[in-house]
Amino acid sequence: MKFKIEGGRQLNGEITPAGAKNEALEVISATLLTAEPVVMDNIPDILDVNNLIKLMQKMGVDAKRLDKHKYQFTAKDLDMAYLQSDEFIHQCSQLRGSILLLGPLLGRFHKACVAKPGGDQIGRRRLDTHFIGIAELGAEFLHNETRHIYEINADHLTGKFILLDEASVTGTANIIMAAVFAEGTTQIYNAACEPYIQQLCKMLNRMGAKISGIASNLLTIEGVKSLHGCTHTILPDMIEVGSFIGMAAMTGSELTIKNVSYDNLGIIPDTFRRMGITIERKGEDLFIPHHDHYEIQSFMDGSTMAFADAPWPGLTPDLLSVLLVVATQAKGSVLIHQKMFESRLFFVDKLIDMGAQIILCDPHRAVVVGHDRRIQLHSACLTSPDIRAGIALLIAAMSAKGTSIISNIEQIDRGYEDIEGRLNAIGAKIERIED
């Protein structure tokens, strides 16, 4: 499928972010830790989440859809034989979120089988943090080279102090989910502390876990014997919120973003303010007024502004692609430094073809020289390489002169629910067409 986008249209009205994709993948996986029902609301209706739910249903989880964004999960009777099947291995290899099944399967059932997961092609995404942390708890790993899988067994998990080599979000989540049933006390230092992790810990505590240090990088987990059901509501997706802020500024639109859970946005609003974008908070809503111009600030010593990704509460890497494209129409220059993934900036050649002034210094750094709207981007035929570059290219096409085509939009569908329908409702003109 492709998107056909008529550029140069201003948006107006209100838009509400969907539930957070990254949180959904964690908390849905965590429902494997109990045989009792877990009711979950604000689940985004997107490809990655739906594929994880389908995979868990094949594993034997009873996933009842109560309404469009609400499910009840009951993991009472799992088909453990299916977890050894070629079909399960193939499904895991296609879905990055499948790695989050490792921790709960090991914690509750003492064994797991995982393939190298799929997902965005944005550079090497190693699993060492997951494996080393879980091995510290007492798990044994066997690499089956014939089937290209890892077989993990743990007759007995024992809590201990674990110092992570990196603050991996999914690595932290997996170790937490395995450790809730470990004997004794587990401490995870250099733990990720993103709102996604905070939400996972709060949900597990409602299920009967004993986790303290939530929102810090030192988590303490006292092992318990069992967990029970609960209800949980997923936060709005902070990446969608940031995408809509950038979209409003780039298209010169006046837009209200509803129900953003402001306290969980961290540094995101101030980062866009440093781009010269006015953001007004109205309770839990954000109002972005019309911008004829927006000017990138300099550092206090007058040097060029730089945005770099960092573990929470630093700037999430998932928004650097959006910041980069929004900078193309700003006044001033900015350095975008993508530290975590070496291939995420390679989409800039497509923006350069549209008329943007960008210098790609190396796989991790790009300098954007803003046009200050003197030169409008022009339409192009584009291909979405990953979720975040895909939304950045969509923003570019919406601001460009003429009609653009974006191919491989399945990448965008993986992370953004009904994006064309929601944007068309506030003034965009985006059509989904066949290849």
Secondary structure, DSSP 8 states (H G I E B T S, - for coil): -EEEEE-S---EEEE---B-HHHHHHHHHHGGG-SS-EEEE-----HHHHHHHHHHHHHT-EEEEEETTEEEEE-SS--TTGGGSHHHHHHHHH-GGGGGGHHHHHHHHSEEEEE------SS----HHHHHHHHHTT-EEEEETTTTEEEEE-S--B--EEE-SS--HHHHHHHHHHHTTSBSEEEEET----HHHHHHHHHHHHTT-EEE-TTSSEEEEE--S----EEEE--B-HHHHHHHHHHHHHTT-EEEE----GGGSTTHHHHHHHTT---EEETTEEEE---S--B----TTS--EEEEB-STTSB-GGGHHHHHHHHTTSBSEEEEE--S-SSTTTTHHHHHHTT-EEEEEETTEEEEE--TTSS--B--EEE--SHHHHHHHHHHHHHSBSEEEEE-THHHHTTSTTHHHHHHTTT--EEEE--
